[in-house]
Amino acid sequence: MRGLIEEIQRRTPLGWLQLSHHRGRLLVAISGIAFADVLMFMQLGFQNALYDSNTRLNRAMIGDIVLISPQSKNMQNMSTFSRRRLLQAEDVPGVKSAKAMYVGLVAWKNPQTQRKTSVQALGFSPEQSLLNVPAIKNQLDTIKLPDYFLFDRGARGEYKQMFAKIDQGKIISTEIEKRTIHVGGLFKLGASFGADGILVSSDENFLRIFPRRQAGSVNLGLISVESGYEISQVAAALKSRLGKNEDVKILTFPEYIKFEEAYWKKESPIGFIFSLGVAMGFVVGVIIVYQVLSTDVNSHLKEYATFKAMGYNNMYLLGVIFEEAIILATLGFVPGFIIPMGLYQMAKNATNLPIYMTLSRAIFVLTLTLIMCMISGAIATGKLQSADPADMF
Amino acid sequence: MKNSELVSTGLPVIDIQNLDYYFGSGYLKKQILFNINLKINAGEIVIMTGPSGSGKTTLLTLVGGLRSVQSGSLKVLGKDLSKASLKQLTQSRISNGYIFQSHGLHGSLTAVQNVRMGLEVHPRIPASEMMLRSRQILEAVGLGDRVNYYPDNLSGGQKQRVAIARALVSDPKIVLADEPTAALDKQSGRDVVELMQKLAKEHNSTILLVTHDHRILDIADRIIYMEDGHLSAGR
């Protein structure tokens, strides 16, 4: 260890001295790497926001076991199954209750702009909230009234004036499918990629705005398990009881969240698009760093040839290039980490998507940056061969 | 083997026998050096002169381990370079000091940092000693007040003096110089070679110097003449 410290003290930090001597070039290099980092952070941020926002509604459901139709793909694309299955489920030992939830996409007229936009409507029996959102629990009485709905304060779009009016206690009226409805209160959940906002009401109100739907066909079954029973065992019992019908899929709550996430990761092209974006940021970074390093090697070829003549071996010069690569990666990462935090905030305000910095993402991007600079360094070392000490004389 | 031992045993520091050297291959193959025989003893200052293209620099790079020997024998400090691998050649360069026509200083390093690079290549010299020796030799070449200057802020003569300091800071047994005065005016050229001569005598170094510059021939102990790849004693 002491030997190593002595070696480091002995060694002239040539890479750093070379970089810091050319301030302008260093600045260009740092901004280039920062740019690549910002690109990668934004792509990863949006990707993560997509997964987060699209499971946010799923995660708000109250239930230990979830029943869905095997045809259902995701929250915006739900098929129905017979309500009878829920009644059958209630006979299974350990099942405390099995509640129905109706889910559907509907075009409503934005009360503020009078334009039609697509929102997600949810309906359930208003005796008890099936969503773990305090504002909904407190306003169950409101949705018992005919044609009264609660709206998502985190919805994407122009709703500011409407929210302000509702906060003053006013009731807003608008249209869905030529039927007048009233927004009697607000709650906060947030927009997702699939839906700009969420409307919540009773099952009866839900069926009024979906006249072609029948009460006997439900989208989600939310089952609570009695205390003292293992959820996995109850789920297994449900499978053996209902599974043979093949018109219903039984998932534990974590499985249900994974089911939604898996759709966005695998079935939708969005996950792929964002990964491609990260890859492009990476490639841009490799090219920029390579440009900087190869320019640096080129402009120092004569000095490197002199060092070779003095007895320095190739390994030493390779070390200098990789030293530069690591310094560039580290310095470039600092602004490349700070700028996205501001951009995340801006994107969050503009889109209401849950975009935020995570430690694991920062470590991931730092690692990518180091790999990026290493690859560029490795390509740039090819130029070292042309530093021939015999040409020095 | 120390220089004094070489002197006492009478072994030459540089011993070249029947050395031929070719450039190119096939039809383009051209012989550059013809049957070179040369012995240089420890502490000697030898100036090699002759027209350009005569092969002086090629011989110098062979002695310095910058090119591989093709045929004949070349012994430097008792080691046979004709049998050395590329790695051994690189290793052999460490015991030489080089002074080039263009100073070859690193633009991003100060004078003292440049000189220090001449020591860093030698393993096991502590950092503090490297700094001390680098400063001392810069004082010796008259640049004690310029140690922290970058090469861009030094004159041509000053840069060449830093290069000499870098070549000599590690007390090399052999100093190889190629036209060290070519880029300098008469007075600074004179100063530079006198400095080389003085420092070499102090450190008991052997100097092999290639030059066209007739104004500096008088510092040599011996002058050899190269013409068309053939070596002869000085006129």
Interface residues (C-beta under 8 A of the other chain):
Chain A: E6 Q9 R10 R11 T12 L14 L17 Q18 S20 H21 H22 H300 K302 E303 A305 T306 F307 K308 A309 M310 G311 Y312 N313 P389 A390 M392 F393
Chain B: T57 L60 T61 G64 L66 R67 K87 T90 Q91 S92 R93 I94 S95 N96 Y98 F100 Q101 S102 G104 L105 H106 G107 S108 L109 Q113 R116 M117 G118 E120 V121 I125 P126 A127 M130 Y150 R166 D178 V210
